[in-house]
Amino acid sequence: MLLYHAYSLHRIILRRIAVVIIGFIALPFMVFRHDRSKFYSYLHRVWCKTSSQPVWLAQSEAAGYEFH
């Protein structure tokens, strides 16, 4: 039984296109802000999301398999 479902390819592509557009639009405003790393970290999490599973959980599970 899967607790999380994978997003379709077109949904992943649309999310990534939106991240790129938002990142470019926000760039002139974020250059002078002190919290820009937090904003772009959020965009990176949105970029990496390919299922309803939280990104941090997917990354921790992937890292765990490398050490076995």
PQR file with spaces between the fields and no chain letter, atoms N, CA, C, O and H, PARSE charges and radii, in Angstrom:
ATOM       1  N    MET     1       0.821   -1.171    0.000 -0.4000 1.5000
ATOM       2  CA   MET     1       0.000    0.000    0.000 -0.0000 2.0000
ATOM       3  C    MET     1       0.880    1.255    0.000  0.5500 1.7000
ATOM       4  O    MET     1       1.713    1.438    0.888 -0.5500 1.4000
ATOM       5  N    LEU     2       0.689    2.099   -0.986 -0.4000 1.5000
ATOM       6  CA   LEU     2       1.463    3.327   -1.091 -0.0000 2.0000
ATOM       7  C    LEU     2       0.762    4.458   -0.340  0.5500 1.7000
ATOM       8  O    LEU     2      -0.441    4.673   -0.491 -0.5500 1.4000
ATOM       9  H    LEU     2       0.012    1.950   -1.707  0.4000 1.0000
ATOM      10  N    LEU     3       1.529    5.163    0.462 -0.4000 1.5000
ATOM      11  CA   LEU     3       0.973    6.303    1.176 -0.0000 2.0000
ATOM      12  C    LEU     3       1.034    7.573    0.340  0.5500 1.7000
ATOM      13  O    LEU     3       0.310    8.533    0.604 -0.5500 1.4000
ATOM      14  H    LEU     3       2.506    4.988    0.585  0.4000 1.0000
ATOM      15  N    TYR     4       1.895    7.575   -0.663 -0.4000 1.5000
ATOM      16  CA   TYR     4       2.081    8.765   -1.485 -0.0000 2.0000
ATOM      17  C    TYR     4       1.892    8.393   -2.941  0.5500 1.7000
ATOM      18  O    TYR     4       2.235    7.281   -3.343 -0.5500 1.4000
ATOM      19  H    TYR     4       2.483    6.796   -0.877  0.4000 1.0000
ATOM      20  N    HIS     5       1.351    9.302   -3.741 -0.4000 1.5000
ATOM      21  CA   HIS     5       1.198    9.030   -5.161 -0.0000 2.0000
ATOM      22  C    HIS     5       2.134    9.933   -5.965  0.5500 1.7000
ATOM      23  O    HIS     5       2.384   11.082   -5.600 -0.5500 1.4000
ATOM      24  H    HIS     5       1.072   10.205   -3.415  0.4000 1.0000
ATOM      25  N    ALA     6       2.634    9.392   -7.045 -0.4000 1.5000
ATOM      26  CA   ALA     6       3.543   10.143   -7.916 -0.0000 2.0000
ATOM      27  C    ALA     6       2.734   11.079   -8.800  0.5500 1.7000
ATOM      28  O    ALA     6       1.643   10.735   -9.254 -0.5500 1.4000
ATOM      29  H    ALA     6       2.431    8.459   -7.341  0.4000 1.0000
ATOM      30  N    TYR     7       3.288   12.279   -9.039 -0.4000 1.5000
ATOM      31  CA   TYR     7       2.639   13.226   -9.930 -0.0000 2.0000
ATOM      32  C    TYR     7       2.890   12.816  -11.376  0.5500 1.7000
ATOM      33  O    TYR     7       3.890   12.169  -11.685 -0.5500 1.4000
ATOM      34  H    TYR     7       4.174   12.558   -8.669  0.4000 1.0000
ATOM      35  N    SER     8       1.982   13.196  -12.244 -0.4000 1.5000
ATOM      36  CA   SER     8       2.157   12.902  -13.664 -0.0000 2.0000
ATOM      37  C    SER     8       3.266   13.771  -14.241  0.5500 1.7000
ATOM      38  O    SER     8       3.632   14.797  -13.667 -0.5500 1.4000
ATOM      39  H    SER     8       1.169   13.722  -11.992  0.4000 1.0000
ATOM      40  N    LEU     9       3.793   13.350  -15.381 -0.4000 1.5000
ATOM      41  CA   LEU     9       4.907   14.068  -16.007 -0.0000 2.0000
ATOM      42  C    LEU     9       4.523   15.495  -16.368  0.5500 1.7000
ATOM      43  O    LEU     9       5.323   16.411  -16.177 -0.5500 1.4000
ATOM      44  H    LEU     9       3.496   12.517  -15.848  0.4000 1.0000
ATOM      45  N    HIS    10       3.308   15.704  -16.888 -0.4000 1.5000
ATOM      46  CA   HIS    10       2.932   17.069  -17.267 -0.0000 2.0000
ATOM      47  C    HIS    10       2.798   17.977  -16.042  0.5500 1.7000
ATOM      48  O    HIS    10       3.063   19.176  -16.137 -0.5500 1.4000
ATOM      49  H    HIS    10       2.659   14.960  -17.043  0.4000 1.0000
ATOM      50  N    ARG    11       2.395   17.430  -14.903 -0.4000 1.5000
ATOM      51  CA   ARG    11       2.307   18.244  -13.681 -0.0000 2.0000
ATOM      52  C    ARG    11       3.700   18.631  -13.190  0.5500 1.7000
ATOM      53  O    ARG    11       3.907   19.759  -12.743 -0.5500 1.4000
ATOM      54  H    ARG    11       2.181   16.456  -14.826  0.4000 1.0000
ATOM      55  N    ILE    12       4.648   17.712  -13.270 -0.4000 1.5000
ATOM      56  CA   ILE    12       6.028   18.005  -12.873 -0.0000 2.0000
ATOM      57  C    ILE    12       6.618   19.077  -13.787  0.5500 1.7000
ATOM      58  O    ILE    12       7.267   20.007  -13.310 -0.5500 1.4000
ATOM      59  H    ILE    12       4.480   16.795  -13.633  0.4000 1.0000
ATOM      60  N    ILE    13       6.399   18.953  -15.085 -0.4000 1.5000
ATOM      61  CA   ILE    13       6.925   19.930  -16.034 -0.0000 2.0000
ATOM      62  C    ILE    13       6.309   21.304  -15.801  0.5500 1.7000
ATOM      63  O    ILE    13       7.018   22.310  -15.838 -0.5500 1.4000
ATOM      64  H    ILE    13       5.871   18.197  -15.472  0.4000 1.0000
ATOM      65  N    LEU    14       5.000   21.361  -15.562 -0.4000 1.5000
ATOM      66  CA   LEU    14       4.349   22.645  -15.285 -0.0000 2.0000
ATOM      67  C    LEU    14       4.877   23.277  -13.999  0.5500 1.7000
ATOM      68  O    LEU    14       5.068   24.492  -13.946 -0.5500 1.4000
ATOM      69  H    LEU    14       4.424   20.544  -15.532  0.4000 1.0000
ATOM      70  N    ARG    15       5.113   22.476  -12.971 -0.4000 1.5000
ATOM      71  CA   ARG    15       5.680   23.001  -11.723 -0.0000 2.0000
ATOM      72  C    ARG    15       7.057   23.587  -11.977  0.5500 1.7000
ATOM      73  O    ARG    15       7.375   24.664  -11.472 -0.5500 1.4000
ATOM      74  H    ARG    15       4.958   21.489  -13.015  0.4000 1.0000
ATOM      75  N    ARG    16       7.876   22.893  -12.750 -0.4000 1.5000
ATOM      76  CA   ARG    16       9.240   23.362  -12.998 -0.0000 2.0000
ATOM      77  C    ARG    16       9.260   24.610  -13.867  0.5500 1.7000
ATOM      78  O    ARG    16      10.096   25.491  -13.666 -0.5500 1.4000
ATOM      79  H    ARG    16       7.618   22.018  -13.160  0.4000 1.0000
ATOM      80  N    ILE    17       8.353   24.694  -14.828 -0.4000 1.5000
ATOM      81  CA   ILE    17       8.244   25.919  -15.634 -0.0000 2.0000
ATOM      82  C    ILE    17       7.834   27.086  -14.744  0.5500 1.7000
ATOM      83  O    ILE    17       8.373   28.185  -14.875 -0.5500 1.4000
ATOM      84  H    ILE    17       7.674   23.978  -14.992  0.4000 1.0000
ATOM      85  N    ALA    18       6.887   26.856  -13.843 -0.4000 1.5000
ATOM      86  CA   ALA    18       6.442   27.910  -12.926 -0.0000 2.0000
ATOM      87  C    ALA    18       7.580   28.359  -12.009  0.5500 1.7000
ATOM      88  O    ALA    18       7.713   29.550  -11.729 -0.5500 1.4000
ATOM      89  H    ALA    18       6.449   25.963  -13.737  0.4000 1.0000
ATOM      90  N    VAL    19       8.398   27.419  -11.539 -0.4000 1.5000
ATOM      91  CA   VAL    19       9.530   27.769  -10.676 -0.0000 2.0000
ATOM      92  C    VAL    19      10.516   28.662  -11.418  0.5500 1.7000
ATOM      93  O    VAL    19      10.997   29.650  -10.862 -0.5500 1.4000
ATOM      94  H    VAL    19       8.290   26.451  -11.766  0.4000 1.0000
ATOM      95  N    VAL    20      10.816   28.327  -12.656 -0.4000 1.5000
ATOM      96  CA   VAL    20      11.758   29.129  -13.439 -0.0000 2.0000
ATOM      97  C    VAL    20      11.202   30.530  -13.668  0.5500 1.7000
ATOM      98  O    VAL    20      11.921   31.517  -13.507 -0.5500 1.4000
ATOM      99  H    VAL    20      10.425   27.525  -13.107  0.4000 1.0000
ATOM     100  N    ILE    21       9.937   30.623  -14.039 -0.4000 1.5000
ATOM     101  CA   ILE    21       9.324   31.932  -14.295 -0.0000 2.0000
ATOM     102  C    ILE    21       9.293   32.772  -13.012  0.5500 1.7000
ATOM     103  O    ILE    21       9.655   33.949  -13.037 -0.5500 1.4000
ATOM     104  H    ILE    21       9.353   29.821  -14.169  0.4000 1.0000
ATOM     105  N    ILE    22       8.868   32.181  -11.901 -0.4000 1.5000
ATOM     106  CA   ILE    22       8.814   32.915  -10.639 -0.0000 2.0000
ATOM     107  C    ILE    22      10.209   33.328  -10.192  0.5500 1.7000
ATOM     108  O    ILE    22      10.399   34.432   -9.682 -0.5500 1.4000
ATOM     109  H    ILE    22       8.574   31.226  -11.881  0.4000 1.0000
ATOM     110  N    GLY    23      11.183   32.445  -10.383 -0.4000 1.5000
ATOM     111  CA   GLY    23      12.563   32.763  -10.010 -0.0000 2.0000
ATOM     112  C    GLY    23      13.109   33.946  -10.787  0.5500 1.7000
ATOM     113  O    GLY    23      13.761   34.818  -10.212 -0.5500 1.4000
ATOM     114  H    GLY    23      11.029   31.549  -10.797  0.4000 1.0000
ATOM     115  N    PHE    24      12.849   33.989  -12.096 -0.4000 1.5000
ATOM     116  CA   PHE    24      13.326   35.107  -12.910 -0.0000 2.0000
ATOM     117  C    PHE    24      12.586   36.404  -12.595  0.5500 1.7000
ATOM     118  O    PHE    24      13.193   37.475  -12.568 -0.5500 1.4000
ATOM     119  H    PHE    24      12.319   33.281  -12.563  0.4000 1.0000
ATOM     120  N    ILE    25      11.284   36.313  -12.357 -0.4000 1.5000
ATOM     121  CA   ILE    25      10.512   37.519  -12.029 -0.0000 2.0000
ATOM     122  C    ILE    25      10.955   38.080  -10.674  0.5500 1.7000
ATOM     123  O    ILE    25      11.042   39.297  -10.506 -0.5500 1.4000
ATOM     124  H    ILE    25      10.791   35.444  -12.379  0.4000 1.0000
ATOM     125  N    ALA    26      11.232   37.206   -9.717 -0.4000 1.5000
ATOM     126  CA   ALA    26      11.599   37.643   -8.372 -0.0000 2.0000
ATOM     127  C    ALA    26      13.051   38.083   -8.262  0.5500 1.7000
ATOM     128  O    ALA    26      13.404   38.759   -7.295 -0.5500 1.4000
ATOM     129  H    ALA    26      11.161   36.218   -9.853  0.4000 1.0000
ATOM     130  N    LEU    27      13.895   37.729   -9.203 -0.4000 1.5000
ATOM     131  CA   LEU    27      15.322   38.013   -9.106 -0.0000 2.0000
ATOM     132  C    LEU    27      15.637   39.484   -8.834  0.5500 1.7000
ATOM     133  O    LEU    27      16.410   39.755   -7.915 -0.5500 1.4000
ATOM     134  H    LEU    27      13.608   37.180   -9.988  0.4000 1.0000
ATOM     135  N    PRO    28      15.090   40.444   -9.572 -0.5600 1.5000
ATOM     136  CA   PRO    28      15.438   41.845   -9.276  0.2800 2.0000
ATOM     137  C    PRO    28      15.029   42.293   -7.870  0.5500 1.7000
ATOM     138  O    PRO    28      15.684   43.151   -7.278 -0.5500 1.4000
ATOM     139  N    PHE    29      13.965   41.722   -7.341 -0.4000 1.5000
ATOM     140  CA   PHE    29      13.503   42.098   -6.010 -0.0000 2.0000
ATOM     141  C    PHE    29      14.279   41.374   -4.913  0.5500 1.7000
ATOM     142  O    PHE    29      14.485   41.921   -3.829 -0.5500 1.4000
ATOM     143  H    PHE    29      13.433   41.025   -7.822  0.4000 1.0000
ATOM     144  N    MET    30      14.708   40.145   -5.193 -0.4000 1.5000
ATOM     145  CA   MET    30      15.356   39.332   -4.169 -0.0000 2.0000
ATOM     146  C    MET    30      16.849   39.625   -4.038  0.5500 1.7000
ATOM     147  O    MET    30      17.466   39.206   -3.058 -0.5500 1.4000
ATOM     148  H    MET    30      14.540   39.700   -6.073  0.4000 1.0000
ATOM     149  N    VAL    31      17.444   40.331   -4.994 -0.4000 1.5000
ATOM     150  CA   VAL    31      18.873   40.613   -4.944 -0.0000 2.0000
ATOM     151  C    VAL    31      19.237   41.369   -3.672  0.5500 1.7000
ATOM     152  O    VAL    31      20.288   41.111   -3.085 -0.5500 1.4000
ATOM     153  H    VAL    31      16.943   40.672   -5.789  0.4000 1.0000
ATOM     154  N    PHE    32      18.399   42.288   -3.239 -0.4000 1.5000
ATOM     155  CA   PHE    32      18.717   43.138   -2.102 -0.0000 2.0000
ATOM     156  C    PHE    32      18.106   42.669   -0.787  0.5500 1.7000
ATOM     157  O    PHE    32      18.268   43.335    0.235 -0.5500 1.4000
ATOM     158  H    PHE    32      17.545   42.498   -3.716  0.4000 1.0000
ATOM     159  N    ARG    33      17.415   41.551   -0.795 -0.4000 1.5000
ATOM     160  CA   ARG    33      16.792   41.051    0.436 -0.0000 2.0000
ATOM     161  C    ARG    33      17.739   40.124    1.177  0.5500 1.7000
ATOM     162  O    ARG    33      18.508   39.387    0.561 -0.5500 1.4000
ATOM     163  H    ARG    33      17.284   41.010   -1.626  0.4000 1.0000
ATOM     164  N    HIS    34      17.681   40.162    2.486 -0.4000 1.5000
ATOM     165  CA   HIS    34      18.552   39.301    3.286 -0.0000 2.0000
ATOM     166  C    HIS    34      18.027   37.872    3.388  0.5500 1.7000
ATOM     167  O    HIS    34      18.789   36.970    3.736 -0.5500 1.4000
ATOM     168  H    HIS    34      17.056   40.761    2.987  0.4000 1.0000
ATOM     169  N    ASP    35      16.754   37.641    3.097 -0.4000 1.5000
ATOM     170  CA   ASP    35      16.170   36.301    3.205 -0.0000 2.0000
ATOM     171  C    ASP    35      15.995   35.621    1.844  0.5500 1.7000
ATOM     172  O    ASP    35      15.148   34.739    1.700 -0.5500 1.4000
ATOM     173  H    ASP    35      16.134   38.373    2.815  0.4000 1.0000
ATOM     174  N    ARG    36      16.778   36.017    0.859 -0.4000 1.5000
ATOM     175  CA   ARG    36      16.628   35.440   -0.480 -0.0000 2.0000
ATOM     176  C    ARG    36      16.974   33.952   -0.512  0.5500 1.7000
ATOM     177  O    ARG    36      16.413   33.206   -1.314 -0.5500 1.4000
ATOM     178  H    ARG    36      17.466   36.733    0.976  0.4000 1.0000
ATOM     179  N    SER    37      17.883   33.516    0.345 -0.4000 1.5000
ATOM     180  CA   SER    37      18.238   32.094    0.347 -0.0000 2.0000
ATOM     181  C    SER    37      17.043   31.242    0.771  0.5500 1.7000
ATOM     182  O    SER    37      16.861   30.136    0.261 -0.5500 1.4000
ATOM     183  H    SER    37      18.339   34.121    0.997  0.4000 1.0000
ATOM     184  N    LYS    38      16.236   31.743    1.692 -0.4000 1.5000
ATOM     185  CA   LYS    38      15.044   31.018    2.133 -0.0000 2.0000
ATOM     186  C    LYS    38      14.037   30.896    0.984  0.5500 1.7000
ATOM     187  O    LYS    38      13.417   29.849    0.797 -0.5500 1.4000
ATOM     188  H    LYS    38      16.384   32.641    2.106  0.4000 1.0000
ATOM     189  N    PHE    39      13.887   31.978    0.223 -0.4000 1.5000
ATOM     190  CA   PHE    39      12.960   31.984   -0.911 -0.0000 2.0000
ATOM     191  C    PHE    39      13.410   31.007   -1.990  0.5500 1.7000
ATOM     192  O    PHE    39      12.610   30.216   -2.490 -0.5500 1.4000
ATOM     193  H    PHE    39      14.391   32.828    0.375  0.4000 1.0000
ATOM     194  N    TYR    40      14.695   31.062   -2.347 -0.4000 1.5000
ATOM     195  CA   TYR    40      15.177   30.168   -3.393 -0.0000 2.0000
ATOM     196  C    TYR    40      15.281   28.721   -2.908  0.5500 1.7000
ATOM     197  O    TYR    40      15.221   27.798   -3.720 -0.5500 1.4000
ATOM     198  H    TYR    40      15.345   31.705   -1.940  0.4000 1.0000
ATOM     199  N    SER    41      15.435   28.510   -1.614 -0.4000 1.5000
ATOM     200  CA   SER    41      15.372   27.164   -1.061 -0.0000 2.0000
ATOM     201  C    SER    41      13.965   26.588   -1.219  0.5500 1.7000
ATOM     202  O    SER    41      13.793   25.412   -1.540 -0.5500 1.4000
ATOM     203  H    SER    41      15.484   29.260   -0.955  0.4000 1.0000
ATOM     204  N    TYR    42      12.964   27.439   -0.988 -0.4000 1.5000
ATOM     205  CA   TYR    42      11.581   27.012   -1.196 -0.0000 2.0000
ATOM     206  C    TYR    42      11.344   26.659   -2.669  0.5500 1.7000
ATOM     207  O    TYR    42      10.715   25.645   -2.972 -0.5500 1.4000
ATOM     208  H    TYR    42      13.104   28.394   -0.728  0.4000 1.0000
ATOM     209  N    LEU    43      11.848   27.491   -3.578 -0.4000 1.5000
ATOM     210  CA   LEU    43      11.693   27.188   -5.003 -0.0000 2.0000
ATOM     211  C    LEU    43      12.381   25.874   -5.370  0.5500 1.7000
ATOM     212  O    LEU    43      11.891   25.125   -6.215 -0.5500 1.4000
ATOM     213  H    LEU    43      12.360   28.315   -3.332  0.4000 1.0000
ATOM     214  N    HIS    44      13.514   25.600   -4.732 -0.4000 1.5000
ATOM     215  CA   HIS    44      14.207   24.333   -5.000 -0.0000 2.0000
ATOM     216  C    HIS    44      13.376   23.145   -4.531  0.5500 1.7000
ATOM     217  O    HIS    44      13.330   22.118   -5.209 -0.5500 1.4000
ATOM     218  H    HIS    44      13.912   26.209   -4.046  0.4000 1.0000
ATOM     219  N    ARG    45      12.720   23.272   -3.384 -0.4000 1.5000
ATOM     220  CA   ARG    45      11.842   22.186   -2.904 -0.0000 2.0000
ATOM     221  C    ARG    45      10.676   21.969   -3.864  0.5500 1.7000
ATOM     222  O    ARG    45      10.294   20.830   -4.131 -0.5500 1.4000
ATOM     223  H    ARG    45      12.757   24.106   -2.834  0.4000 1.0000
ATOM     224  N    VAL    46      10.112   23.058   -4.381 -0.4000 1.5000
ATOM     225  CA   VAL    46       9.019   22.933   -5.350 -0.0000 2.0000
ATOM     226  C    VAL    46       9.533   22.250   -6.612  0.5500 1.7000
ATOM     227  O    VAL    46       8.838   21.411   -7.185 -0.5500 1.4000
ATOM     228  H    VAL    46      10.423   23.984   -4.164  0.4000 1.0000
ATOM     229  N    TRP    47      10.736   22.597   -7.052 -0.4000 1.5000
ATOM     230  CA   TRP    47      11.347   22.008   -8.251 -0.0000 2.0000
ATOM     231  C    TRP    47      11.530   20.496   -8.066  0.5500 1.7000
ATOM     232  O    TRP    47      11.268   19.725   -8.989 -0.5500 1.4000
ATOM     233  H    TRP    47      11.300   23.279   -6.587  0.4000 1.0000
ATOM     234  N    CYS    48      11.971   20.077   -6.898 -0.4000 1.5000
ATOM     235  CA   CYS    48      12.291   18.663   -6.647 -0.0000 2.0000
ATOM     236  C    CYS    48      11.059   17.799   -6.399  0.5500 1.7000
ATOM     237  O    CYS    48      11.152   16.574   -6.480 -0.5500 1.4000
ATOM     238  H    CYS    48      12.184   20.703   -6.148  0.4000 1.0000
ATOM     239  N    LYS    49       9.932   18.389   -6.106 -0.4000 1.5000
ATOM     240  CA   LYS    49       8.743   17.626   -5.710 -0.0000 2.0000
ATOM     241  C    LYS    49       8.166   16.871   -6.907  0.5500 1.7000
ATOM     242  O    LYS    49       7.756   17.477   -7.897 -0.5500 1.4000
ATOM     243  H    LYS    49       9.857   19.384   -6.041  0.4000 1.0000
ATOM     244  N    THR    50       8.141   15.558   -6.804 -0.4000 1.5000
ATOM     245  CA   THR    50       7.608   14.718   -7.874 -0.0000 2.0000
ATOM     246  C    THR    50       6.461   13.828   -7.399  0.5500 1.7000
ATOM     247  O    THR    50       5.922   13.044   -8.179 -0.5500 1.4000
ATOM     248  H    THR    50       8.474   15.066   -6.000  0.4000 1.0000
ATOM     249  N    SER    51       6.082   13.946   -6.113 -0.4000 1.5000
ATOM     250  CA   SER    51       4.971   13.161   -5.579 -0.0000 2.0000
ATOM     251  C    SER    51       4.359   13.923   -4.414  0.5500 1.7000
ATOM     252  O    SER    51       4.810   15.011   -4.057 -0.5500 1.4000
ATOM     253  H    SER    51       6.520   14.583   -5.478  0.4000 1.0000
ATOM     254  N    SER    52       3.329   13.336   -3.832 -0.4000 1.5000
ATOM     255  CA   SER    52       2.702   13.972   -2.680 -0.0000 2.0000
ATOM     256  C    SER    52       3.519   13.750   -1.410  0.5500 1.7000
ATOM     257  O    SER    52       3.185   14.290   -0.355 -0.5500 1.4000
ATOM     258  H    SER    52       2.962   12.452   -4.122  0.4000 1.0000
ATOM     259  N    GLN    53       4.577   12.967   -1.505 -0.4000 1.5000
ATOM     260  CA   GLN    53       5.471   12.742   -0.379 -0.0000 2.0000
ATOM     261  C    GLN    53       6.293   14.012   -0.121  0.5500 1.7000
ATOM     262  O    GLN    53       6.742   14.651   -1.073 -0.5500 1.4000
ATOM     263  H    GLN    53       4.848   12.528   -2.361  0.4000 1.0000
ATOM     264  N    PRO    54       6.497   14.385    1.141 -0.5600 1.5000
ATOM     265  CA   PRO    54       7.321   15.563    1.416  0.2800 2.0000
ATOM     266  C    PRO    54       8.734   15.400    0.852  0.5500 1.7000
ATOM     267  O    PRO    54       9.296   14.305    0.880 -0.5500 1.4000
ATOM     268  N    VAL    55       9.301   16.489    0.344 -0.4000 1.5000
ATOM     269  CA   VAL    55      10.622   16.434   -0.282 -0.0000 2.0000
ATOM     270  C    VAL    55      11.675   15.956    0.709  0.5500 1.7000
ATOM     271  O    VAL    55      12.532   15.148    0.352 -0.5500 1.4000
ATOM     272  H    VAL    55       8.844   17.378    0.321  0.4000 1.0000
ATOM     273  N    TRP    56      11.626   16.443    1.954 -0.4000 1.5000
ATOM     274  CA   TRP    56      12.638   16.056    2.934 -0.0000 2.0000
ATOM     275  C    TRP    56      12.606   14.562    3.208  0.5500 1.7000
ATOM     276  O    TRP    56      13.651   13.952    3.435 -0.5500 1.4000
ATOM     277  H    TRP    56      10.930   17.099    2.244  0.4000 1.0000
ATOM     278  N    LEU    57      11.407   13.959    3.189 -0.4000 1.5000
ATOM     279  CA   LEU    57      11.291   12.532    3.438 -0.0000 2.0000
ATOM     280  C    LEU    57      11.833   11.731    2.259  0.5500 1.7000
ATOM     281  O    LEU    57      12.519   10.727    2.450 -0.5500 1.4000
ATOM     282  H    LEU    57      10.558   14.455    3.004  0.4000 1.0000
ATOM     283  N    ALA    58      11.530   12.167    1.056 -0.4000 1.5000
ATOM     284  CA   ALA    58      12.047   11.484   -0.132 -0.0000 2.0000
ATOM     285  C    ALA    58      13.567   11.553   -0.177  0.5500 1.7000
ATOM     286  O    ALA    58      14.222   10.563   -0.502 -0.5500 1.4000
ATOM     287  H    ALA    58      10.972   12.982    0.900  0.4000 1.0000
ATOM     288  N    GLN    59      14.132   12.710    0.146 -0.4000 1.5000
ATOM     289  CA   GLN    59      15.585   12.858    0.123 -0.0000 2.0000
ATOM     290  C    GLN    59      16.245   12.046    1.225  0.5500 1.7000
ATOM     291  O    GLN    59      17.319   11.485    1.010 -0.5500 1.4000
ATOM     292  H    GLN    59      13.599   13.514    0.410  0.4000 1.0000
ATOM     293  N    SER    60      15.629   11.970    2.403 -0.4000 1.5000
ATOM     294  CA   SER    60      16.221   11.177    3.477 -0.0000 2.0000
ATOM     295  C    SER    60      16.145    9.683    3.168  0.5500 1.7000
ATOM     296  O    SER    60      17.056    8.933    3.517 -0.5500 1.4000
ATOM     297  H    SER    60      14.756   12.426    2.578  0.4000 1.0000
ATOM     298  N    GLU    61      15.071    9.246    2.518 -0.4000 1.5000
ATOM     299  CA   GLU    61      14.992    7.834    2.128 -0.0000 2.0000
ATOM     300  C    GLU    61      16.007    7.509    1.052  0.5500 1.7000
ATOM     301  O    GLU    61      16.607    6.435    1.073 -0.5500 1.4000
ATOM     302  H    GLU    61      14.330    9.855    2.234  0.4000 1.0000
ATOM     303  N    ALA    62      16.210    8.422    0.108 -0.4000 1.5000
ATOM     304  CA   ALA    62      17.200    8.191   -0.949 -0.0000 2.0000
ATOM     305  C    ALA    62      18.610    8.148   -0.383  0.5500 1.7000
ATOM     306  O    ALA    62      19.432    7.349   -0.831 -0.5500 1.4000
ATOM     307  H    ALA    62      15.722    9.295    0.091  0.4000 1.0000
ATOM     308  N    ALA    63      18.900    8.996    0.594 -0.4000 1.5000
ATOM     309  CA   ALA    63      20.230    9.005    1.213 -0.0000 2.0000
ATOM     310  C    ALA    63      20.459    7.751    2.032  0.5500 1.7000
ATOM     311  O    ALA    63      21.591    7.274    2.119 -0.5500 1.4000
ATOM     312  H    ALA    63      18.233    9.645    0.959  0.4000 1.0000
ATOM     313  N    GLY    64      19.416    7.207    2.633 -0.4000 1.5000
ATOM     314  CA   GLY    64      19.546    6.006    3.443 -0.0000 2.0000
ATOM     315  C    GLY    64      19.947    4.794    2.625  0.5500 1.7000
ATOM     316  O    GLY    64      20.669    3.931    3.123 -0.5500 1.4000
ATOM     317  H    GLY    64      18.497    7.594    2.562  0.4000 1.0000
ATOM     318  N    TYR    65      19.497    4.708    1.384 -0.4000 1.5000
ATOM     319  CA   TYR    65      19.832    3.567    0.542 -0.0000 2.0000
ATOM     320  C    TYR    65      21.289    3.591    0.117  0.5500 1.7000
ATOM     321  O    TYR    65      21.853    2.537   -0.175 -0.5500 1.4000
ATOM     322  H    TYR    65      18.910    5.409    0.980  0.4000 1.0000
ATOM     323  N    GLU    66      21.911    4.746    0.074 -0.4000 1.5000
ATOM     324  CA   GLU    66      23.307    4.832   -0.338 -0.0000 2.0000
ATOM     325  C    GLU    66      24.255    4.230    0.695  0.5500 1.7000
ATOM     326  O    GLU    66      25.367    3.829    0.351 -0.5500 1.4000
ATOM     327  H    GLU    66      21.453    5.603    0.312  0.4000 1.0000
ATOM     328  N    PHE    67      23.832    4.163    1.956 -0.4000 1.5000
ATOM     329  CA   PHE    67      24.714    3.691    3.023 -0.0000 2.0000
ATOM     330  C    PHE    67      24.515    2.224    3.363  0.5500 1.7000
ATOM     331  O    PHE    67      25.213    1.697    4.229 -0.5500 1.4000
ATOM     332  H    PHE    67      22.930    4.490    2.236  0.4000 1.0000
ATOM     333  N    HIS    68      23.584    1.555    2.706 -0.4000 1.5000
ATOM     334  CA   HIS    68      23.372    0.130    3.011 -0.0000 2.0000
ATOM     335  C    HIS    68      24.310   -0.742    2.229  0.5500 1.7000
ATOM     336  O    HIS    68      24.270   -1.965    2.361 -0.5500 1.4000
ATOM     337  H    HIS    68      23.017    1.983    2.002  0.4000 1.0000
